[in-house]
Amino acid sequence: MRKIYCQKCEKEITSRKQLFTTQIFFWVAAYCSTCYVERIKSVSSLAVSNTPLNGKYSNFLAGITVIGLFMVFFAEIPYIKIPLIVVLSLVLLMRIYSYMRFERHLPVVDASSDINE
């Protein structure tokens, strides 16, 4: 397994529970939970997202995006079809990229290990 390090403090991230990935323009960065709460959570703009790319909300958003892509694909409005497909695909591709680059290299922490921490 590949080692993942925090973008800010350069501490090794050892589990998915500690990992928070964020999007800065089209660049995805990994942060530990401490650095994410301290620095990234307070910043929000068009360039920096304060919502992590990994987590339940992002998984829900990816599912809604897939449904939206199917709906747009079968829509009969040609001048808006291509831009919507591009925008919705970017949302989905950023989530997939976050998983492929960071999350798949980290172990999933089960409920029994959360009690011991």
Rosetta constraint file for C-alpha pairs under 8 A:
AtomPair CA 1 CA 105 HARMONIC 5.41 0.50
AtomPair CA 1 CA 106 HARMONIC 7.31 0.50
AtomPair CA 2 CA 105 HARMONIC 5.62 0.50
AtomPair CA 2 CA 106 HARMONIC 7.88 0.50
AtomPair CA 3 CA 12 HARMONIC 6.96 0.50
AtomPair CA 3 CA 13 HARMONIC 7.46 0.50
AtomPair CA 3 CA 14 HARMONIC 7.79 0.50
AtomPair CA 3 CA 105 HARMONIC 7.32 0.50
AtomPair CA 3 CA 106 HARMONIC 7.98 0.50
AtomPair CA 4 CA 12 HARMONIC 5.85 0.50
AtomPair CA 4 CA 13 HARMONIC 5.52 0.50
AtomPair CA 4 CA 14 HARMONIC 7.45 0.50
AtomPair CA 4 CA 30 HARMONIC 7.78 0.50
AtomPair CA 4 CA 102 HARMONIC 6.78 0.50
AtomPair CA 4 CA 105 HARMONIC 7.78 0.50
AtomPair CA 4 CA 106 HARMONIC 7.93 0.50
AtomPair CA 5 CA 10 HARMONIC 5.20 0.50
AtomPair CA 5 CA 11 HARMONIC 5.46 0.50
AtomPair CA 5 CA 12 HARMONIC 4.38 0.50
AtomPair CA 5 CA 13 HARMONIC 5.53 0.50
AtomPair CA 5 CA 30 HARMONIC 7.13 0.50
AtomPair CA 5 CA 31 HARMONIC 7.47 0.50
AtomPair CA 5 CA 32 HARMONIC 7.93 0.50
AtomPair CA 6 CA 10 HARMONIC 4.51 0.50
AtomPair CA 6 CA 11 HARMONIC 5.39 0.50
AtomPair CA 6 CA 12 HARMONIC 6.35 0.50
AtomPair CA 6 CA 13 HARMONIC 6.62 0.50
AtomPair CA 6 CA 30 HARMONIC 5.57 0.50
AtomPair CA 6 CA 31 HARMONIC 4.40 0.50
AtomPair CA 6 CA 32 HARMONIC 5.40 0.50
AtomPair CA 6 CA 35 HARMONIC 7.97 0.50
AtomPair CA 7 CA 29 HARMONIC 6.40 0.50
AtomPair CA 7 CA 30 HARMONIC 5.73 0.50
AtomPair CA 7 CA 31 HARMONIC 5.53 0.50
AtomPair CA 8 CA 31 HARMONIC 6.83 0.50
AtomPair CA 8 CA 35 HARMONIC 6.78 0.50
AtomPair CA 9 CA 35 HARMONIC 7.28 0.50
AtomPair CA 11 CA 32 HARMONIC 7.55 0.50
AtomPair CA 13 CA 18 HARMONIC 6.26 0.50
AtomPair CA 13 CA 19 HARMONIC 6.43 0.50
AtomPair CA 13 CA 32 HARMONIC 6.28 0.50
AtomPair CA 14 CA 18 HARMONIC 7.07 0.50
AtomPair CA 14 CA 106 HARMONIC 6.44 0.50
AtomPair CA 14 CA 107 HARMONIC 7.50 0.50
AtomPair CA 15 CA 19 HARMONIC 6.69 0.50
AtomPair CA 15 CA 106 HARMONIC 5.27 0.50
AtomPair CA 15 CA 107 HARMONIC 5.42 0.50
AtomPair CA 15 CA 108 HARMONIC 6.37 0.50
AtomPair CA 15 CA 109 HARMONIC 6.49 0.50
AtomPair CA 16 CA 103 HARMONIC 6.33 0.50
AtomPair CA 16 CA 106 HARMONIC 5.79 0.50
AtomPair CA 16 CA 107 HARMONIC 6.42 0.50
AtomPair CA 16 CA 108 HARMONIC 5.86 0.50
AtomPair CA 16 CA 109 HARMONIC 6.96 0.50
AtomPair CA 17 CA 108 HARMONIC 7.66 0.50
AtomPair CA 17 CA 109 HARMONIC 6.86 0.50
AtomPair CA 18 CA 32 HARMONIC 5.44 0.50
AtomPair CA 18 CA 33 HARMONIC 5.20 0.50
AtomPair CA 19 CA 30 HARMONIC 6.64 0.50
AtomPair CA 19 CA 31 HARMONIC 6.01 0.50
AtomPair CA 19 CA 32 HARMONIC 5.26 0.50
AtomPair CA 19 CA 33 HARMONIC 6.29 0.50
AtomPair CA 19 CA 103 HARMONIC 7.81 0.50
AtomPair CA 20 CA 30 HARMONIC 5.78 0.50
AtomPair CA 20 CA 31 HARMONIC 5.18 0.50
AtomPair CA 20 CA 32 HARMONIC 6.16 0.50
AtomPair CA 20 CA 33 HARMONIC 6.42 0.50
AtomPair CA 20 CA 36 HARMONIC 6.76 0.50
AtomPair CA 20 CA 52 HARMONIC 5.78 0.50
AtomPair CA 20 CA 53 HARMONIC 7.31 0.50
AtomPair CA 20 CA 54 HARMONIC 6.45 0.50
AtomPair CA 21 CA 28 HARMONIC 6.50 0.50
AtomPair CA 21 CA 29 HARMONIC 5.47 0.50
AtomPair CA 21 CA 30 HARMONIC 4.46 0.50
AtomPair CA 21 CA 31 HARMONIC 6.13 0.50
AtomPair CA 21 CA 52 HARMONIC 5.30 0.50
AtomPair CA 21 CA 53 HARMONIC 5.34 0.50
AtomPair CA 21 CA 54 HARMONIC 6.12 0.50
AtomPair CA 21 CA 98 HARMONIC 6.83 0.50
AtomPair CA 22 CA 28 HARMONIC 5.62 0.50
AtomPair CA 22 CA 29 HARMONIC 5.47 0.50
AtomPair CA 22 CA 30 HARMONIC 6.65 0.50
AtomPair CA 22 CA 31 HARMONIC 7.89 0.50
AtomPair CA 22 CA 48 HARMONIC 7.68 0.50
AtomPair CA 22 CA 49 HARMONIC 6.32 0.50
AtomPair CA 22 CA 50 HARMONIC 7.05 0.50
AtomPair CA 22 CA 51 HARMONIC 6.83 0.50
AtomPair CA 22 CA 52 HARMONIC 4.96 0.50
AtomPair CA 22 CA 53 HARMONIC 5.57 0.50
AtomPair CA 23 CA 27 HARMONIC 5.73 0.50
AtomPair CA 23 CA 28 HARMONIC 4.66 0.50
AtomPair CA 23 CA 29 HARMONIC 6.50 0.50
AtomPair CA 23 CA 47 HARMONIC 7.91 0.50
AtomPair CA 23 CA 48 HARMONIC 6.12 0.50
AtomPair CA 23 CA 49 HARMONIC 5.69 0.50
AtomPair CA 23 CA 52 HARMONIC 7.70 0.50
AtomPair CA 23 CA 53 HARMONIC 7.14 0.50
AtomPair CA 23 CA 94 HARMONIC 8.00 0.50
AtomPair CA 24 CA 28 HARMONIC 6.23 0.50
AtomPair CA 24 CA 29 HARMONIC 7.47 0.50
AtomPair CA 24 CA 47 HARMONIC 5.45 0.50
AtomPair CA 24 CA 48 HARMONIC 4.61 0.50
AtomPair CA 24 CA 49 HARMONIC 6.60 0.50
AtomPair CA 25 CA 46 HARMONIC 7.98 0.50
AtomPair CA 25 CA 47 HARMONIC 4.99 0.50
AtomPair CA 25 CA 48 HARMONIC 6.62 0.50
AtomPair CA 26 CA 94 HARMONIC 7.95 0.50
AtomPair CA 28 CA 94 HARMONIC 7.83 0.50
AtomPair CA 28 CA 98 HARMONIC 6.78 0.50
AtomPair CA 30 CA 102 HARMONIC 7.43 0.50
AtomPair CA 31 CA 35 HARMONIC 6.12 0.50
AtomPair CA 31 CA 36 HARMONIC 5.72 0.50
AtomPair CA 32 CA 36 HARMONIC 6.12 0.50
AtomPair CA 33 CA 37 HARMONIC 6.20 0.50
AtomPair CA 34 CA 38 HARMONIC 6.20 0.50
AtomPair CA 35 CA 39 HARMONIC 5.82 0.50
AtomPair CA 35 CA 40 HARMONIC 7.16 0.50
AtomPair CA 36 CA 40 HARMONIC 4.95 0.50
AtomPair CA 36 CA 41 HARMONIC 5.95 0.50
AtomPair CA 37 CA 41 HARMONIC 5.26 0.50
AtomPair CA 37 CA 42 HARMONIC 7.64 0.50
AtomPair CA 38 CA 42 HARMONIC 7.19 0.50
AtomPair CA 39 CA 43 HARMONIC 6.98 0.50
AtomPair CA 40 CA 44 HARMONIC 7.89 0.50
AtomPair CA 40 CA 50 HARMONIC 6.21 0.50
AtomPair CA 41 CA 50 HARMONIC 5.19 0.50
AtomPair CA 41 CA 51 HARMONIC 7.76 0.50
AtomPair CA 42 CA 50 HARMONIC 7.34 0.50
AtomPair CA 43 CA 48 HARMONIC 6.96 0.50
AtomPair CA 43 CA 49 HARMONIC 7.63 0.50
AtomPair CA 43 CA 50 HARMONIC 6.34 0.50
AtomPair CA 44 CA 48 HARMONIC 5.62 0.50
AtomPair CA 44 CA 49 HARMONIC 5.60 0.50
AtomPair CA 44 CA 50 HARMONIC 5.39 0.50
AtomPair CA 45 CA 49 HARMONIC 6.46 0.50
AtomPair CA 52 CA 58 HARMONIC 7.24 0.50
AtomPair CA 53 CA 58 HARMONIC 5.62 0.50
AtomPair CA 53 CA 94 HARMONIC 7.60 0.50
AtomPair CA 53 CA 95 HARMONIC 5.87 0.50
AtomPair CA 53 CA 98 HARMONIC 6.68 0.50
AtomPair CA 54 CA 58 HARMONIC 5.81 0.50
AtomPair CA 54 CA 59 HARMONIC 7.22 0.50
AtomPair CA 54 CA 95 HARMONIC 7.21 0.50
AtomPair CA 54 CA 98 HARMONIC 7.16 0.50
AtomPair CA 54 CA 99 HARMONIC 7.46 0.50
AtomPair CA 55 CA 59 HARMONIC 6.27 0.50
AtomPair CA 56 CA 60 HARMONIC 6.15 0.50
AtomPair CA 57 CA 61 HARMONIC 6.09 0.50
AtomPair CA 58 CA 62 HARMONIC 6.05 0.50
AtomPair CA 58 CA 95 HARMONIC 7.31 0.50
AtomPair CA 59 CA 63 HARMONIC 6.33 0.50
AtomPair CA 59 CA 95 HARMONIC 7.97 0.50
AtomPair CA 60 CA 64 HARMONIC 6.30 0.50
AtomPair CA 61 CA 65 HARMONIC 6.03 0.50
AtomPair CA 62 CA 66 HARMONIC 6.29 0.50
AtomPair CA 62 CA 91 HARMONIC 7.28 0.50
AtomPair CA 62 CA 92 HARMONIC 5.64 0.50
AtomPair CA 62 CA 95 HARMONIC 7.12 0.50
AtomPair CA 63 CA 67 HARMONIC 6.47 0.50
AtomPair CA 64 CA 68 HARMONIC 6.09 0.50
AtomPair CA 65 CA 69 HARMONIC 6.06 0.50
AtomPair CA 65 CA 88 HARMONIC 6.06 0.50
AtomPair CA 65 CA 89 HARMONIC 7.84 0.50
AtomPair CA 65 CA 91 HARMONIC 7.40 0.50
AtomPair CA 65 CA 92 HARMONIC 6.69 0.50
AtomPair CA 66 CA 70 HARMONIC 6.44 0.50
AtomPair CA 66 CA 92 HARMONIC 7.61 0.50
AtomPair CA 67 CA 71 HARMONIC 6.35 0.50
AtomPair CA 68 CA 72 HARMONIC 6.08 0.50
AtomPair CA 68 CA 88 HARMONIC 7.50 0.50
AtomPair CA 69 CA 73 HARMONIC 5.92 0.50
AtomPair CA 69 CA 85 HARMONIC 6.22 0.50
AtomPair CA 69 CA 88 HARMONIC 6.56 0.50
AtomPair CA 69 CA 89 HARMONIC 7.61 0.50
AtomPair CA 70 CA 74 HARMONIC 6.49 0.50
AtomPair CA 71 CA 75 HARMONIC 6.27 0.50
AtomPair CA 72 CA 81 HARMONIC 6.13 0.50
AtomPair CA 72 CA 84 HARMONIC 7.09 0.50
AtomPair CA 72 CA 85 HARMONIC 6.82 0.50
AtomPair CA 73 CA 81 HARMONIC 6.99 0.50
AtomPair CA 73 CA 85 HARMONIC 7.37 0.50
AtomPair CA 75 CA 81 HARMONIC 7.08 0.50
AtomPair CA 76 CA 81 HARMONIC 7.89 0.50
AtomPair CA 77 CA 81 HARMONIC 6.09 0.50
AtomPair CA 78 CA 82 HARMONIC 7.31 0.50
AtomPair CA 79 CA 83 HARMONIC 8.00 0.50
AtomPair CA 80 CA 84 HARMONIC 6.22 0.50
AtomPair CA 81 CA 85 HARMONIC 6.20 0.50
AtomPair CA 82 CA 86 HARMONIC 6.21 0.50
AtomPair CA 83 CA 87 HARMONIC 6.22 0.50
AtomPair CA 84 CA 88 HARMONIC 5.99 0.50
AtomPair CA 85 CA 89 HARMONIC 5.86 0.50
AtomPair CA 86 CA 90 HARMONIC 6.25 0.50
AtomPair CA 87 CA 91 HARMONIC 6.68 0.50
AtomPair CA 88 CA 92 HARMONIC 6.50 0.50
AtomPair CA 89 CA 93 HARMONIC 5.93 0.50
AtomPair CA 90 CA 94 HARMONIC 6.07 0.50
AtomPair CA 91 CA 95 HARMONIC 6.59 0.50
AtomPair CA 92 CA 96 HARMONIC 6.33 0.50
AtomPair CA 93 CA 97 HARMONIC 5.95 0.50
AtomPair CA 94 CA 98 HARMONIC 6.13 0.50
AtomPair CA 95 CA 99 HARMONIC 6.40 0.50
AtomPair CA 96 CA 100 HARMONIC 6.14 0.50
AtomPair CA 97 CA 101 HARMONIC 5.90 0.50
AtomPair CA 98 CA 102 HARMONIC 5.83 0.50
AtomPair CA 98 CA 103 HARMONIC 6.80 0.50
AtomPair CA 99 CA 103 HARMONIC 4.68 0.50
AtomPair CA 99 CA 104 HARMONIC 5.88 0.50
AtomPair CA 100 CA 104 HARMONIC 5.85 0.50
AtomPair CA 101 CA 105 HARMONIC 7.68 0.50
AtomPair CA 102 CA 106 HARMONIC 7.23 0.50
AtomPair CA 109 CA 113 HARMONIC 6.63 0.50
AtomPair CA 109 CA 114 HARMONIC 7.35 0.50
AtomPair CA 110 CA 114 HARMONIC 6.85 0.50
AtomPair CA 111 CA 115 HARMONIC 6.89 0.50
AtomPair CA 112 CA 116 HARMONIC 7.08 0.50
AtomPair CA 113 CA 117 HARMONIC 6.61 0.50
